[in-house]
């Protein structure tokens, strides 16, 4: 059985948790921040768990 290649792009964006779920950072925090409220920007700082609908595909490109 050959080794599986990890998608390097995905590896830089997602981390596996202890239970095997995928942790990611939220989008919309890079630019055009003046019109976004302080509360909204503060909530975008926190990491979140990848949705279960995408997790199956993500685990295939992140085998290790």
C-alpha positions as a LaTeX table, in Angstrom:
\begin{tabular}{lrrr}
\hline
Residue & $x$ (\AA) & $y$ (\AA) & $z$ (\AA) \\
\hline
Unk1 & 0.00 & 0.00 & 0.00 \\
Unk2 & 1.61 & 3.32 & $-1.02$ \\
Unk3 & 1.79 & 6.31 & 1.26 \\
Unk4 & $-0.94$ & 8.93 & 0.91 \\
Unk5 & 0.00 & 12.50 & 0.15 \\
Unk6 & $-1.24$ & 15.26 & 2.41 \\
Unk7 & $-2.70$ & 18.34 & 0.75 \\
Unk8 & $-0.24$ & 20.99 & 1.95 \\
Unk9 & $-2.75$ & 23.80 & 1.36 \\
Unk10 & $-5.25$ & 22.10 & 3.69 \\
Unk11 & $-2.56$ & 21.19 & 6.24 \\
Unk12 & $-1.75$ & 24.89 & 6.69 \\
Unk13 & $-5.41$ & 25.79 & 7.28 \\
Unk14 & $-6.73$ & 22.92 & 9.42 \\
Unk15 & $-5.54$ & 21.19 & 12.59 \\
Unk16 & $-6.86$ & 17.92 & 13.96 \\
Unk17 & $-8.22$ & 17.92 & 17.51 \\
Unk18 & $-7.74$ & 15.08 & 19.97 \\
Unk19 & $-11.10$ & 13.57 & 19.03 \\
Unk20 & $-10.31$ & 13.72 & 15.29 \\
Unk21 & $-12.41$ & 16.76 & 14.41 \\
Unk22 & $-10.95$ & 19.54 & 12.26 \\
Unk23 & $-10.31$ & 22.99 & 13.71 \\
Unk24 & $-10.20$ & 26.06 & 11.44 \\
Unk25 & $-10.04$ & 29.83 & 11.70 \\
Unk26 & $-12.99$ & 31.93 & 10.58 \\
Unk27 & $-13.05$ & 33.88 & 7.31 \\
Unk28 & $-13.65$ & 37.63 & 6.66 \\
Unk29 & $-10.96$ & 38.93 & 9.05 \\
Unk30 & $-8.31$ & 40.05 & 6.55 \\
Unk31 & $-9.42$ & 43.39 & 5.09 \\
Unk32 & $-12.28$ & 45.93 & 4.88 \\
Unk33 & $-12.48$ & 45.92 & 8.67 \\
Unk34 & $-13.69$ & 49.51 & 9.12 \\
Unk35 & $-17.35$ & 48.73 & 8.42 \\
Unk36 & $-17.39$ & 45.62 & 10.64 \\
Unk37 & $-18.35$ & 46.05 & 14.27 \\
Unk38 & $-15.86$ & 45.44 & 17.09 \\
Unk39 & $-17.99$ & 42.57 & 18.36 \\
Unk40 & $-18.03$ & 40.91 & 14.94 \\
Unk41 & $-14.25$ & 41.25 & 14.54 \\
Unk42 & $-13.68$ & 39.87 & 18.04 \\
Unk43 & $-15.80$ & 36.79 & 17.27 \\
Unk44 & $-13.88$ & 36.21 & 14.01 \\
Unk45 & $-10.65$ & 35.76 & 16.02 \\
Unk46 & $-11.83$ & 32.51 & 17.58 \\
Unk47 & $-11.24$ & 29.12 & 16.00 \\
Unk48 & $-14.19$ & 26.87 & 15.20 \\
Unk49 & $-14.85$ & 23.25 & 14.23 \\
Unk50 & $-15.27$ & 22.39 & 10.53 \\
Unk51 & $-18.85$ & 21.48 & 9.64 \\
Unk52 & $-19.63$ & 17.75 & 9.51 \\
Unk53 & $-20.77$ & 17.99 & 5.86 \\
Unk54 & $-17.23$ & 18.99 & 4.81 \\
Unk55 & $-15.28$ & 16.96 & 7.37 \\
Unk56 & $-15.44$ & 13.66 & 5.46 \\
Unk57 & $-13.81$ & 15.17 & 2.36 \\
Unk58 & $-11.28$ & 17.09 & 4.45 \\
Unk59 & $-10.13$ & 13.96 & 6.28 \\
Unk60 & $-9.36$ & 12.32 & 2.93 \\
Unk61 & $-6.90$ & 15.08 & 1.96 \\
Unk62 & $-5.48$ & 15.20 & 5.52 \\
Unk63 & $-4.72$ & 11.52 & 6.14 \\
Unk64 & $-2.14$ & 12.03 & 8.95 \\
\hline
\end{tabular}
